């Protein structure tokens, strides 16, 4: 089985939903103070992670393409 690149967008949304569920769960516990800035702070952190991962993603150049990759189909190309 070939390794595939991780889906960063799904990871970021997963972080958001886990964090939002944790904040919601903690706010339902009696006597546990959840600050009003918790959800905005979560959004800022998840947004920062998204920006950092978008900068860190390595996009292959055409010269870096492996020899075994099939080029995209061009119906107008001869042959």
PDB file of N, CA, C and O in Angstrom:
ATOM      1  N   UNK A   1       0.839  -1.168   0.000  1.00  0.00           N
ATOM      2  CA  UNK A   1       0.000   0.000   0.000  1.00  0.00           C
ATOM      3  C   UNK A   1       0.892   1.243   0.000  1.00  0.00           C
ATOM      4  O   UNK A   1       1.848   1.330   0.770  1.00  0.00           O
ATOM      5  N   UNK A   2       0.573   2.190  -0.862  1.00  0.00           N
ATOM      6  CA  UNK A   2       1.356   3.421  -0.937  1.00  0.00           C
ATOM      7  C   UNK A   2       0.953   4.382   0.157  1.00  0.00           C
ATOM      8  O   UNK A   2      -0.222   4.497   0.508  1.00  0.00           O
ATOM      9  N   UNK A   3       1.944   5.069   0.687  1.00  0.00           N
ATOM     10  CA  UNK A   3       1.652   6.139   1.656  1.00  0.00           C
ATOM     11  C   UNK A   3       1.050   7.312   0.916  1.00  0.00           C
ATOM     12  O   UNK A   3       1.394   7.575  -0.236  1.00  0.00           O
ATOM     13  N   UNK A   4       0.167   8.005   1.568  1.00  0.00           N
ATOM     14  CA  UNK A   4      -0.437   9.178   0.970  1.00  0.00           C
ATOM     15  C   UNK A   4      -0.197  10.383   1.872  1.00  0.00           C
ATOM     16  O   UNK A   4       0.091  10.249   3.062  1.00  0.00           O
ATOM     17  N   UNK A   5      -0.322  11.528   1.287  1.00  0.00           N
ATOM     18  CA  UNK A   5      -0.148  12.764   2.041  1.00  0.00           C
ATOM     19  C   UNK A   5      -1.318  12.925   3.010  1.00  0.00           C
ATOM     20  O   UNK A   5      -2.452  12.591   2.667  1.00  0.00           O
ATOM     21  N   UNK A   6      -1.056  13.429   4.209  1.00  0.00           N
ATOM     22  CA  UNK A   6      -2.167  13.653   5.141  1.00  0.00           C
ATOM     23  C   UNK A   6      -3.074  14.776   4.653  1.00  0.00           C
ATOM     24  O   UNK A   6      -2.625  15.727   4.013  1.00  0.00           O
ATOM     25  N   UNK A   7      -4.332  14.648   4.963  1.00  0.00           N
ATOM     26  CA  UNK A   7      -5.311  15.668   4.589  1.00  0.00           C
ATOM     27  C   UNK A   7      -5.322  16.724   5.685  1.00  0.00           C
ATOM     28  O   UNK A   7      -5.966  16.540   6.717  1.00  0.00           O
ATOM     29  N   UNK A   8      -4.615  17.825   5.470  1.00  0.00           N
ATOM     30  CA  UNK A   8      -4.447  18.845   6.496  1.00  0.00           C
ATOM     31  C   UNK A   8      -5.729  19.591   6.799  1.00  0.00           C
ATOM     32  O   UNK A   8      -5.957  19.983   7.943  1.00  0.00           O
ATOM     33  N   UNK A   9      -6.563  19.792   5.809  1.00  0.00           N
ATOM     34  CA  UNK A   9      -7.821  20.494   6.051  1.00  0.00           C
ATOM     35  C   UNK A   9      -8.709  19.693   7.000  1.00  0.00           C
ATOM     36  O   UNK A   9      -9.319  20.258   7.908  1.00  0.00           O
ATOM     37  N   UNK A  10      -8.779  18.401   6.795  1.00  0.00           N
ATOM     38  CA  UNK A  10      -9.565  17.554   7.698  1.00  0.00           C
ATOM     39  C   UNK A  10      -8.973  17.555   9.097  1.00  0.00           C
ATOM     40  O   UNK A  10      -9.711  17.549  10.082  1.00  0.00           O
ATOM     41  N   UNK A  11      -7.659  17.564   9.195  1.00  0.00           N
ATOM     42  CA  UNK A  11      -7.000  17.604  10.501  1.00  0.00           C
ATOM     43  C   UNK A  11      -7.333  18.900  11.239  1.00  0.00           C
ATOM     44  O   UNK A  11      -7.616  18.878  12.436  1.00  0.00           O
ATOM     45  N   UNK A  12      -7.300  20.019  10.533  1.00  0.00           N
ATOM     46  CA  UNK A  12      -7.585  21.310  11.157  1.00  0.00           C
ATOM     47  C   UNK A  12      -9.039  21.369  11.624  1.00  0.00           C
ATOM     48  O   UNK A  12      -9.316  21.824  12.733  1.00  0.00           O
ATOM     49  N   UNK A  13      -9.966  20.911  10.783  1.00  0.00           N
ATOM     50  CA  UNK A  13     -11.363  20.908  11.202  1.00  0.00           C
ATOM     51  C   UNK A  13     -11.576  19.938  12.363  1.00  0.00           C
ATOM     52  O   UNK A  13     -12.389  20.203  13.248  1.00  0.00           O
ATOM     53  N   UNK A  14     -10.859  18.830  12.365  1.00  0.00           N
ATOM     54  CA  UNK A  14     -10.939  17.906  13.496  1.00  0.00           C
ATOM     55  C   UNK A  14     -10.471  18.555  14.782  1.00  0.00           C
ATOM     56  O   UNK A  14     -11.093  18.376  15.829  1.00  0.00           O
ATOM     57  N   UNK A  15      -9.373  19.315  14.718  1.00  0.00           N
ATOM     58  CA  UNK A  15      -8.909  20.050  15.897  1.00  0.00           C
ATOM     59  C   UNK A  15      -9.963  21.024  16.400  1.00  0.00           C
ATOM     60  O   UNK A  15     -10.190  21.141  17.604  1.00  0.00           O
ATOM     61  N   UNK A  16     -10.603  21.721  15.469  1.00  0.00           N
ATOM     62  CA  UNK A  16     -11.632  22.681  15.855  1.00  0.00           C
ATOM     63  C   UNK A  16     -12.796  21.988  16.560  1.00  0.00           C
ATOM     64  O   UNK A  16     -13.235  22.436  17.620  1.00  0.00           O
ATOM     65  N   UNK A  17     -13.293  20.905  15.981  1.00  0.00           N
ATOM     66  CA  UNK A  17     -14.448  20.243  16.569  1.00  0.00           C
ATOM     67  C   UNK A  17     -14.120  19.594  17.909  1.00  0.00           C
ATOM     68  O   UNK A  17     -14.955  19.609  18.814  1.00  0.00           O
ATOM     69  N   UNK A  18     -12.931  19.028  18.057  1.00  0.00           N
ATOM     70  CA  UNK A  18     -12.537  18.466  19.348  1.00  0.00           C
ATOM     71  C   UNK A  18     -12.426  19.574  20.393  1.00  0.00           C
ATOM     72  O   UNK A  18     -12.891  19.413  21.522  1.00  0.00           O
ATOM     73  N   UNK A  19     -11.817  20.687  20.025  1.00  0.00           N
ATOM     74  CA  UNK A  19     -11.694  21.800  20.962  1.00  0.00           C
ATOM     75  C   UNK A  19     -13.038  22.401  21.330  1.00  0.00           C
ATOM     76  O   UNK A  19     -13.278  22.718  22.495  1.00  0.00           O
ATOM     77  N   UNK A  20     -13.927  22.563  20.340  1.00  0.00           N
ATOM     78  CA  UNK A  20     -15.256  23.116  20.616  1.00  0.00           C
ATOM     79  C   UNK A  20     -16.048  22.178  21.509  1.00  0.00           C
ATOM     80  O   UNK A  20     -16.757  22.634  22.406  1.00  0.00           O
ATOM     81  N   UNK A  21     -15.941  20.870  21.278  1.00  0.00           N
ATOM     82  CA  UNK A  21     -16.638  19.905  22.135  1.00  0.00           C
ATOM     83  C   UNK A  21     -16.079  19.926  23.555  1.00  0.00           C
ATOM     84  O   UNK A  21     -16.831  19.795  24.521  1.00  0.00           O
ATOM     85  N   UNK A  22     -14.764  20.090  23.684  1.00  0.00           N
ATOM     86  CA  UNK A  22     -14.162  20.161  25.020  1.00  0.00           C
ATOM     87  C   UNK A  22     -14.633  21.410  25.762  1.00  0.00           C
ATOM     88  O   UNK A  22     -14.952  21.341  26.949  1.00  0.00           O
ATOM     89  N   UNK A  23     -14.680  22.541  25.078  1.00  0.00           N
ATOM     90  CA  UNK A  23     -15.152  23.774  25.709  1.00  0.00           C
ATOM     91  C   UNK A  23     -16.620  23.634  26.101  1.00  0.00           C
ATOM     92  O   UNK A  23     -17.013  24.037  27.196  1.00  0.00           O
ATOM     93  N   UNK A  24     -17.427  23.067  25.215  1.00  0.00           N
ATOM     94  CA  UNK A  24     -18.845  22.875  25.508  1.00  0.00           C
ATOM     95  C   UNK A  24     -19.027  21.910  26.680  1.00  0.00           C
ATOM     96  O   UNK A  24     -19.857  22.142  27.559  1.00  0.00           O
ATOM     97  N   UNK A  25     -18.248  20.829  26.688  1.00  0.00           N
ATOM     98  CA  UNK A  25     -18.343  19.868  27.787  1.00  0.00           C
ATOM     99  C   UNK A  25     -17.930  20.461  29.119  1.00  0.00           C
ATOM    100  O   UNK A  25     -18.562  20.194  30.141  1.00  0.00           O
ATOM    101  N   UNK A  26     -16.881  21.257  29.119  1.00  0.00           N
ATOM    102  CA  UNK A  26     -16.441  21.880  30.366  1.00  0.00           C
ATOM    103  C   UNK A  26     -17.420  22.945  30.843  1.00  0.00           C
ATOM    104  O   UNK A  26     -17.552  23.172  32.046  1.00  0.00           O
ATOM    105  N   UNK A  27     -18.100  23.594  29.918  1.00  0.00           N
ATOM    106  CA  UNK A  27     -19.056  24.617  30.340  1.00  0.00           C
ATOM    107  C   UNK A  27     -20.296  24.000  30.975  1.00  0.00           C
ATOM    108  O   UNK A  27     -21.008  24.675  31.718  1.00  0.00           O
ATOM    109  N   UNK A  28     -20.562  22.728  30.695  1.00  0.00           N
ATOM    110  CA  UNK A  28     -21.726  22.050  31.271  1.00  0.00           C
ATOM    111  C   UNK A  28     -21.447  21.519  32.673  1.00  0.00           C
ATOM    112  O   UNK A  28     -22.384  21.153  33.383  1.00  0.00           O
ATOM    113  N   UNK A  29     -20.178  21.467  33.090  1.00  0.00           N
ATOM    114  CA  UNK A  29     -19.820  20.959  34.416  1.00  0.00           C
ATOM    115  C   UNK A  29     -20.086  22.053  35.446  1.00  0.00           C
ATOM    116  O   UNK A  29     -19.546  23.153  35.330  1.00  0.00           O
ATOM    117  N   UNK A  30     -20.910  21.765  36.451  1.00  0.00           N
ATOM    118  CA  UNK A  30     -21.176  22.793  37.461  1.00  0.00           C
ATOM    119  C   UNK A  30     -19.912  23.144  38.245  1.00  0.00           C
ATOM    120  O   UNK A  30     -19.148  22.267  38.651  1.00  0.00           O
ATOM    121  N   UNK A  31     -19.717  24.409  38.442  1.00  0.00           N
ATOM    122  CA  UNK A  31     -18.573  24.868  39.219  1.00  0.00           C
ATOM    123  C   UNK A  31     -17.280  24.989  38.446  1.00  0.00           C
ATOM    124  O   UNK A  31     -16.275  25.428  39.005  1.00  0.00           O
ATOM    125  N   UNK A  32     -17.272  24.613  37.176  1.00  0.00           N
ATOM    126  CA  UNK A  32     -16.056  24.725  36.369  1.00  0.00           C
ATOM    127  C   UNK A  32     -16.143  25.999  35.548  1.00  0.00           C
ATOM    128  O   UNK A  32     -16.977  26.100  34.648  1.00  0.00           O
ATOM    129  N   UNK A  33     -15.301  26.962  35.844  1.00  0.00           N
ATOM    130  CA  UNK A  33     -15.402  28.237  35.116  1.00  0.00           C
ATOM    131  C   UNK A  33     -14.783  28.139  33.720  1.00  0.00           C
ATOM    132  O   UNK A  33     -13.587  27.888  33.574  1.00  0.00           O
ATOM    133  N   UNK A  34     -15.587  28.333  32.736  1.00  0.00           N
ATOM    134  CA  UNK A  34     -15.087  28.416  31.365  1.00  0.00           C
ATOM    135  C   UNK A  34     -15.186  29.877  30.958  1.00  0.00           C
ATOM    136  O   UNK A  34     -16.268  30.466  30.963  1.00  0.00           O
ATOM    137  N   UNK A  35     -14.079  30.434  30.617  1.00  0.00           N
ATOM    138  CA  UNK A  35     -14.017  31.852  30.297  1.00  0.00           C
ATOM    139  C   UNK A  35     -14.729  32.140  28.977  1.00  0.00           C
ATOM    140  O   UNK A  35     -14.861  31.261  28.125  1.00  0.00           O
ATOM    141  N   UNK A  36     -15.179  33.361  28.822  1.00  0.00           N
ATOM    142  CA  UNK A  36     -15.893  33.740  27.605  1.00  0.00           C
ATOM    143  C   UNK A  36     -14.953  33.844  26.407  1.00  0.00           C
ATOM    144  O   UNK A  36     -15.420  33.905  25.269  1.00  0.00           O
ATOM    145  N   UNK A  37     -13.652  33.864  26.635  1.00  0.00           N
ATOM    146  CA  UNK A  37     -12.700  33.977  25.541  1.00  0.00           C
ATOM    147  C   UNK A  37     -12.205  32.608  25.071  1.00  0.00           C
ATOM    148  O   UNK A  37     -11.347  32.541  24.191  1.00  0.00           O
ATOM    149  N   UNK A  38     -12.728  31.512  25.637  1.00  0.00           N
ATOM    150  CA  UNK A  38     -12.216  30.184  25.296  1.00  0.00           C
ATOM    151  C   UNK A  38     -12.469  29.822  23.831  1.00  0.00           C
ATOM    152  O   UNK A  38     -11.560  29.360  23.142  1.00  0.00           O
ATOM    153  N   UNK A  39     -13.689  30.028  23.356  1.00  0.00           N
ATOM    154  CA  UNK A  39     -13.989  29.674  21.971  1.00  0.00           C
ATOM    155  C   UNK A  39     -13.251  30.577  20.972  1.00  0.00           C
ATOM    156  O   UNK A  39     -12.700  30.062  19.999  1.00  0.00           O
ATOM    157  N   UNK A  40     -13.219  31.898  21.174  1.00  0.00           N
ATOM    158  CA  UNK A  40     -12.409  32.714  20.251  1.00  0.00           C
ATOM    159  C   UNK A  40     -10.923  32.342  20.273  1.00  0.00           C
ATOM    160  O   UNK A  40     -10.262  32.377  19.235  1.00  0.00           O
ATOM    161  N   UNK A  41     -10.399  31.990  21.442  1.00  0.00           N
ATOM    162  CA  UNK A  41      -8.996  31.573  21.517  1.00  0.00           C
ATOM    163  C   UNK A  41      -8.785  30.278  20.724  1.00  0.00           C
ATOM    164  O   UNK A  41      -7.771  30.114  20.045  1.00  0.00           O
ATOM    165  N   UNK A  42      -9.755  29.363  20.821  1.00  0.00           N
ATOM    166  CA  UNK A  42      -9.672  28.121  20.048  1.00  0.00           C
ATOM    167  C   UNK A  42      -9.652  28.423  18.551  1.00  0.00           C
ATOM    168  O   UNK A  42      -8.862  27.837  17.811  1.00  0.00           O
ATOM    169  N   UNK A  43     -10.509  29.325  18.107  1.00  0.00           N
ATOM    170  CA  UNK A  43     -10.544  29.671  16.687  1.00  0.00           C
ATOM    171  C   UNK A  43      -9.226  30.298  16.226  1.00  0.00           C
ATOM    172  O   UNK A  43      -8.762  30.024  15.120  1.00  0.00           O
ATOM    173  N   UNK A  44      -8.633  31.126  17.061  1.00  0.00           N
ATOM    174  CA  UNK A  44      -7.350  31.746  16.714  1.00  0.00           C
ATOM    175  C   UNK A  44      -6.255  30.692  16.609  1.00  0.00           C
ATOM    176  O   UNK A  44      -5.454  30.721  15.674  1.00  0.00           O
ATOM    177  N   UNK A  45      -6.213  29.767  17.555  1.00  0.00           N
ATOM    178  CA  UNK A  45      -5.176  28.727  17.542  1.00  0.00           C
ATOM    179  C   UNK A  45      -5.343  27.815  16.333  1.00  0.00           C
ATOM    180  O   UNK A  45      -4.367  27.508  15.648  1.00  0.00           O
ATOM    181  N   UNK A  46      -6.575  27.379  16.065  1.00  0.00           N
ATOM    182  CA  UNK A  46      -6.797  26.496  14.920  1.00  0.00           C
ATOM    183  C   UNK A  46      -6.500  27.235  13.612  1.00  0.00           C
ATOM    184  O   UNK A  46      -5.958  26.640  12.681  1.00  0.00           O
ATOM    185  N   UNK A  47      -6.846  28.517  13.532  1.00  0.00           N
ATOM    186  CA  UNK A  47      -6.510  29.296  12.345  1.00  0.00           C
ATOM    187  C   UNK A  47      -5.009  29.441  12.160  1.00  0.00           C
ATOM    188  O   UNK A  47      -4.511  29.372  11.036  1.00  0.00           O
ATOM    189  N   UNK A  48      -4.287  29.641  13.251  1.00  0.00           N
ATOM    190  CA  UNK A  48      -2.822  29.739  13.170  1.00  0.00           C
ATOM    191  C   UNK A  48      -2.215  28.420  12.719  1.00  0.00           C
ATOM    192  O   UNK A  48      -1.284  28.405  11.914  1.00  0.00           O
ATOM    193  N   UNK A  49      -2.739  27.312  13.234  1.00  0.00           N
ATOM    194  CA  UNK A  49      -2.252  25.995  12.797  1.00  0.00           C
ATOM    195  C   UNK A  49      -2.515  25.820  11.304  1.00  0.00           C
ATOM    196  O   UNK A  49      -1.665  25.304  10.577  1.00  0.00           O
ATOM    197  N   UNK A  50      -3.686  26.248  10.849  1.00  0.00           N
ATOM    198  CA  UNK A  50      -3.994  26.154   9.420  1.00  0.00           C
ATOM    199  C   UNK A  50      -3.046  26.978   8.572  1.00  0.00           C
ATOM    200  O   UNK A  50      -2.592  26.518   7.525  1.00  0.00           O
ATOM    201  N   UNK A  51      -2.742  28.186   9.009  1.00  0.00           N
ATOM    202  CA  UNK A  51      -1.799  29.025   8.257  1.00  0.00           C
ATOM    203  C   UNK A  51      -0.402  28.419   8.236  1.00  0.00           C
ATOM    204  O   UNK A  51       0.254  28.396   7.194  1.00  0.00           O
ATOM    205  N   UNK A  52       0.048  27.931   9.378  1.00  0.00           N
ATOM    206  CA  UNK A  52       1.388  27.343   9.436  1.00  0.00           C
ATOM    207  C   UNK A  52       1.495  26.090   8.578  1.00  0.00           C
ATOM    208  O   UNK A  52       2.507  25.887   7.907  1.00  0.00           O
ATOM    209  N   UNK A  53       0.467  25.247   8.590  1.00  0.00           N
ATOM    210  CA  UNK A  53       0.530  24.041   7.764  1.00  0.00           C
ATOM    211  C   UNK A  53       0.438  24.376   6.285  1.00  0.00           C
ATOM    212  O   UNK A  53       1.028  23.680   5.460  1.00  0.00           O
ATOM    213  N   UNK A  54      -0.293  25.430   5.933  1.00  0.00           N
ATOM    214  CA  UNK A  54      -0.354  25.800   4.519  1.00  0.00           C
ATOM    215  C   UNK A  54       0.998  26.334   4.041  1.00  0.00           C
ATOM    216  O   UNK A  54       1.345  26.181   2.870  1.00  0.00           O
ATOM    217  N   UNK A  55       1.747  26.949   4.926  1.00  0.00           N
ATOM    218  CA  UNK A  55       3.083  27.413   4.554  1.00  0.00           C
ATOM    219  C   UNK A  55       4.085  26.273   4.503  1.00  0.00           C
ATOM    220  O   UNK A  55       5.056  26.329   3.747  1.00  0.00           O
ATOM    221  N   UNK A  56       3.856  25.241   5.301  1.00  0.00           N
ATOM    222  CA  UNK A  56       4.814  24.145   5.395  1.00  0.00           C
ATOM    223  C   UNK A  56       4.597  23.064   4.344  1.00  0.00           C
ATOM    224  O   UNK A  56       5.454  22.198   4.172  1.00  0.00           O
ATOM    225  N   UNK A  57       3.468  23.095   3.638  1.00  0.00           N
ATOM    226  CA  UNK A  57       3.187  22.057   2.650  1.00  0.00           C
ATOM    227  C   UNK A  57       4.170  22.187   1.500  1.00  0.00           C
ATOM    228  O   UNK A  57       4.350  23.267   0.938  1.00  0.00           O
ATOM    229  N   UNK A  58       4.798  21.081   1.162  1.00  0.00           N
ATOM    230  CA  UNK A  58       5.762  21.080   0.061  1.00  0.00           C
ATOM    231  C   UNK A  58       5.020  20.740  -1.225  1.00  0.00           C
ATOM    232  O   UNK A  58       4.448  19.658  -1.354  1.00  0.00           O
ATOM    233  N   UNK A  59       5.035  21.653  -2.152  1.00  0.00           N
ATOM    234  CA  UNK A  59       4.385  21.430  -3.436  1.00  0.00           C
ATOM    235  C   UNK A  59       5.460  21.025  -4.441  1.00  0.00           C
ATOM    236  O   UNK A  59       6.404  21.781  -4.670  1.00  0.00           O
ATOM    237  N   UNK A  60       5.331  19.850  -5.037  1.00  0.00           N
ATOM    238  CA  UNK A  60       6.366  19.402  -5.971  1.00  0.00           C
ATOM    239  C   UNK A  60       6.376  20.238  -7.249  1.00  0.00           C
ATOM    240  O   UNK A  60       5.328  20.586  -7.794  1.00  0.00           O
ATOM    241  N   UNK A  61       7.561  20.544  -7.700  1.00  0.00           N
ATOM    242  CA  UNK A  61       7.729  21.239  -8.966  1.00  0.00           C
ATOM    243  C   UNK A  61       7.666  20.208 -10.090  1.00  0.00           C
ATOM    244  O   UNK A  61       7.854  19.018  -9.833  1.00  0.00           O
ATOM    245  N   UNK A  62       7.407  20.628 -11.317  1.00  0.00           N
ATOM    246  CA  UNK A  62       7.362  19.650 -12.417  1.00  0.00           C
ATOM    247  C   UNK A  62       8.656  18.849 -12.543  1.00  0.00           C
ATOM    248  O   UNK A  62       8.609  17.679 -12.922  1.00  0.00           O
ATOM    249  N   UNK A  63       9.805  19.443 -12.237  1.00  0.00           N
ATOM    250  CA  UNK A  63      11.077  18.712 -12.324  1.00  0.00           C
ATOM    251  C   UNK A  63      11.187  17.672 -11.221  1.00  0.00           C
ATOM    252  O   UNK A  63      11.945  16.713 -11.366  1.00  0.00           O
ATOM    253  N   UNK A  64      10.454  17.831 -10.120  1.00  0.00           N
ATOM    254  CA  UNK A  64      10.514  16.880  -9.019  1.00  0.00           C
ATOM    255  C   UNK A  64       9.587  15.689  -9.222  1.00  0.00           C
ATOM    256  O   UNK A  64       9.578  14.771  -8.402  1.00  0.00           O
ATOM    257  N   UNK A  65       8.813  15.688 -10.291  1.00  0.00           N
ATOM    258  CA  UNK A  65       7.836  14.632 -10.497  1.00  0.00           C
ATOM    259  C   UNK A  65       8.536  13.299 -10.716  1.00  0.00           C
ATOM    260  O   UNK A  65       9.531  13.229 -11.438  1.00  0.00           O
ATOM    261  N   UNK A  66       8.034  12.268 -10.112  1.00  0.00           N
ATOM    262  CA  UNK A  66       8.627  10.931 -10.246  1.00  0.00           C
ATOM    263  C   UNK A  66       8.423  10.426 -11.671  1.00  0.00           C
ATOM    264  O   UNK A  66       7.479  10.830 -12.351  1.00  0.00           O
ATOM    265  N   UNK A  67       9.300   9.553 -12.111  1.00  0.00           N
ATOM    266  CA  UNK A  67       9.211   9.012 -13.470  1.00  0.00           C
ATOM    267  C   UNK A  67       7.999   8.113 -13.655  1.00  0.00           C
ATOM    268  O   UNK A  67       7.502   7.974 -14.773  1.00  0.00           O
ATOM    269  N   UNK A  68       7.516   7.502 -12.582  1.00  0.00           N
ATOM    270  CA  UNK A  68       6.405   6.574 -12.709  1.00  0.00           C
ATOM    271  C   UNK A  68       5.044   7.277 -12.724  1.00  0.00           C
ATOM    272  O   UNK A  68       4.019   6.622 -12.913  1.00  0.00           O
ATOM    273  N   UNK A  69       5.017   8.585 -12.529  1.00  0.00           N
ATOM    274  CA  UNK A  69       3.755   9.311 -12.568  1.00  0.00           C
ATOM    275  C   UNK A  69       3.296   9.486 -14.005  1.00  0.00           C
ATOM    276  O   UNK A  69       4.105   9.716 -14.904  1.00  0.00           O
ATOM    277  N   UNK A  70       2.020   9.378 -14.206  1.00  0.00           N
ATOM    278  CA  UNK A  70       1.447   9.536 -15.532  1.00  0.00           C
ATOM    279  C   UNK A  70       1.082  11.002 -15.719  1.00  0.00           C
ATOM    280  O   UNK A  70       0.408  11.580 -14.867  1.00  0.00           O
ATOM    281  N   UNK A  71       1.517  11.613 -16.822  1.00  0.00           N
ATOM    282  CA  UNK A  71       1.166  13.024 -17.040  1.00  0.00           C
ATOM    283  C   UNK A  71      -0.337  13.158 -17.280  1.00  0.00           C
ATOM    284  O   UNK A  71      -0.982  12.190 -17.682  1.00  0.00           O
ATOM    285  N   UNK A  72      -0.899  14.332 -17.043  1.00  0.00           N
ATOM    286  CA  UNK A  72      -2.331  14.509 -17.264  1.00  0.00           C
ATOM    287  C   UNK A  72      -2.696  14.317 -18.740  1.00  0.00           C
ATOM    288  O   UNK A  72      -1.903  14.602 -19.638  1.00  0.00           O
ATOM    289  N   UNK A  73      -3.910  13.829 -18.959  1.00  0.00           N
ATOM    290  CA  UNK A  73      -4.374  13.565 -20.311  1.00  0.00           C
ATOM    291  C   UNK A  73      -4.650  14.867 -21.050  1.00  0.00           C
ATOM    292  O   UNK A  73      -5.338  15.749 -20.535  1.00  0.00           O
ATOM    293  N   UNK A  74      -4.117  14.981 -22.244  1.00  0.00           N
ATOM    294  CA  UNK A  74      -4.354  16.145 -23.083  1.00  0.00           C
ATOM    295  C   UNK A  74      -4.975  15.642 -24.384  1.00  0.00           C
ATOM    296  O   UNK A  74      -4.275  15.050 -25.205  1.00  0.00           O
ATOM    297  N   UNK A  75      -6.293  15.869 -24.591  1.00  0.00           N
ATOM    298  CA  UNK A  75      -6.946  15.318 -25.788  1.00  0.00           C
ATOM    299  C   UNK A  75      -6.448  15.942 -27.092  1.00  0.00           C
ATOM    300  O   UNK A  75      -6.646  15.363 -28.160  1.00  0.00           O
ATOM    301  N   UNK A  76      -5.806  17.109 -27.028  1.00  0.00           N
ATOM    302  CA  UNK A  76      -5.338  17.768 -28.242  1.00  0.00           C
ATOM    303  C   UNK A  76      -3.895  17.415 -28.596  1.00  0.00           C
ATOM    304  O   UNK A  76      -3.396  17.802 -29.653  1.00  0.00           O
ATOM    305  N   UNK A  77      -3.222  16.671 -27.699  1.00  0.00           N
ATOM    306  CA  UNK A  77      -1.831  16.315 -27.957  1.00  0.00           C
ATOM    307  C   UNK A  77      -1.763  15.224 -29.032  1.00  0.00           C
ATOM    308  O   UNK A  77      -2.591  14.314 -29.053  1.00  0.00           O
ATOM    309  N   UNK A  78      -0.764  15.324 -29.929  1.00  0.00           N
ATOM    310  CA  UNK A  78      -0.622  14.277 -30.956  1.00  0.00           C
ATOM    311  C   UNK A  78      -0.141  12.964 -30.343  1.00  0.00           C
ATOM    312  O   UNK A  78       0.603  12.956 -29.362  1.00  0.00           O
ATOM    313  N   UNK A  79      -0.570  11.875 -30.928  1.00  0.00           N
ATOM    314  CA  UNK A  79      -0.034  10.591 -30.525  1.00  0.00           C
ATOM    315  C   UNK A  79      -0.943   9.800 -29.738  1.00  0.00           C
ATOM    316  O   UNK A  79      -0.604   8.688 -29.334  1.00  0.00           O
TER     317      UNK A  79
END
